[in-house]
Amino acid sequence: MLPFFDGTHLLDPGLVYSSDWRRERNTPPSPSAVWNYAGVGVIR
């Protein structure tokens, strides 16, 4: 997956499972989101 972000700056928390993308504390992950990735890259 990381090659899709070549030439960009990944914002925090980087490339993670979408269930971990800025999840609130003590919140269980969504079972449907465990197999998806999330990431935001910025071209500078």
C-alpha positions as CSV (number, residue, x, y, z in Angstrom):
1,M,0.0,0.0,0.0
2,L,2.8,2.4,0.8
3,P,3.8,2.8,-2.9
4,F,0.6,4.6,-3.5
5,F,1.9,7.3,-1.2
6,D,5.3,7.8,-3.0
7,G,6.1,11.5,-3.3
8,T,3.8,12.5,-0.5
9,H,4.1,13.2,3.2
10,L,1.9,10.9,5.2
11,L,-0.1,12.7,7.9
12,D,-0.5,11.2,11.4
13,P,-1.3,8.5,12.2
14,G,0.1,7.3,8.8
15,L,-1.1,4.2,7.0
16,V,-3.1,2.2,9.4
17,Y,-6.2,0.0,9.5
18,S,-9.2,2.3,9.1
19,S,-10.5,1.0,12.5
20,D,-7.4,2.6,14.1
21,W,-7.7,5.9,12.2
22,R,-8.2,8.5,14.9
23,R,-10.4,6.2,16.9
24,E,-11.6,7.5,20.2
25,R,-10.2,5.8,23.3
26,N,-11.9,2.8,24.7
27,T,-13.9,2.4,21.6
28,P,-13.9,-1.1,20.1
29,P,-13.0,-1.3,16.4
30,S,-15.7,-1.9,13.8
31,P,-15.4,-5.5,12.5
32,S,-16.1,-4.3,8.9
33,A,-13.3,-1.7,9.1
34,V,-10.5,-4.1,10.2
35,W,-9.7,-5.1,6.6
36,N,-9.5,-1.6,5.2
37,Y,-6.5,0.8,5.2
38,A,-6.7,4.5,5.7
39,G,-4.1,7.2,5.0
40,V,-3.8,10.8,4.0
41,G,-0.8,12.0,2.0
42,V,0.1,15.6,1.2
43,I,2.2,16.8,-1.7
44,R,4.6,19.5,-0.6
